[in-house]
Amino acid sequence: MRIEFRKVGKDANSFELKDKELTFSGSFRRVSNSIVRLDYKLEGKLLHSCDGCAEDFELKICEESSLDVSDGRYNGDDIDVIETFDGFIDFDEIFQSEVESVKSDYHYCKNCIENFKE
């Protein structure tokens, strides 16, 4: 789903994208001439390899956050900003980026968590 940056208004609009067992949903609105804010929730299940034993397990995700999308180069101090240079906000790309961000963290299966406790 792509939305033209200039068509986003100050009133919040909702969105929802699904991929297998994951849902990326929330709202977006313009907060300045060049910034759109996304308030979102990423939830569902994802097959992931344990960082302890490398066995595949079902990772449950339930994260809420927000980020800003800049129409062009961003010159502020905030680090949660995605710069776009084609005049569009690509929600599919943001969805995949957030999933990859979750996957890049360390995640352990139940067996490894139990072994760490011993």
N, C-alpha and C positions, 0 to 999 in steps of 0.2 A: 504494500500500500504506500503510495507516494502522494504527498499533498504539496501543492505549490505554496511556497513560503508566504507570498504576498496575500494569499487568500485566508490566512489564519487571523481570526479576530481576537478581541480581548475577552470575550466570553468563552468559557471552557467547553470544549467538544470532547466527546468520549471516543475511544477506540478499543478494539479487541482483535487480537491476532492469535491463531492457534497453530501449533505444529506438533503433531502426534499427541503426546500427553501434556504438553506445556501450553500455558496461556499467558499472553502478554497483554495486559489491559490497563486502562486508566484514562487520563484526560490530558489535553494540551490546550494552551492558550498563549496569546502574545503578551509578553511582559514589557517589551520595548520595541523600538523600530526594527531592531535587528536580532532580537532574542525571542524564541518560543520556549516555554517551559513545559516539560513532560512530567507529570506525576503518574507513576506506574506501579503495577504489581506484577511480579513474575512468579507464577506458581504452577506446580504440577510435578511430574516425575520424569527422570532422565536416566538412561542406562549409562553408568560411569564406571571406570576402572578404579579400584581401591588403590590409594597411594601407599598402602602398607604391604599388601600381598599381591596386587595386580589382578585380583579376581573382579569380574564384573558384578555390580550390584545396582539396585534401584535407588537413586539419589532423589530425595524429596526436596523440592525447592518451594520456598514461600518467602519472597523478598519484596519489600516496598521501598521505593526510593524516588528521587526526582533528578532530572538533569536538564540542562539548557541546550538548545540547538541554536547556533549562530548562523545567520545568513552572511557568509563571508568570514574574513579573519576576525578572531576574537582577541581583544586587547586587555581584558580584565584579569583579575587574580583567581577567579574560580577555576578549579581543575575539572569539574564535572560538566564540561562543555564540549559538544560535538560541532565542528565547523563544517558547513556545507558550502559548496561553491557553484552549484548548478541551479540554485533557486528553489530546490525541492527538499522536503523532509522525507526521508526514506525509512518508514517504520519497520519494514522487514529487515533492513540492514541494522537498525538499532536493536531490534529483537535478537538477532543472531549475535551481535556484539555483546549484549548483556548475558546471553547464555554462555558464550565463550569466557566471559569474565568470571562467571560462577564456576565453570569447569576448571579454570586455571588455579583455583584455590586448592588446598589440601582437603581431601575427603576420604574417610575411612569406613570400611564395612563394619558391621556389628561385631564380627569375630575379632578384628584388629582392635576395636575399641575395648572389648573385654580383655584382650591380652595386655593392653596398655595399663589397665587397672591393676593387674596382678604384679 
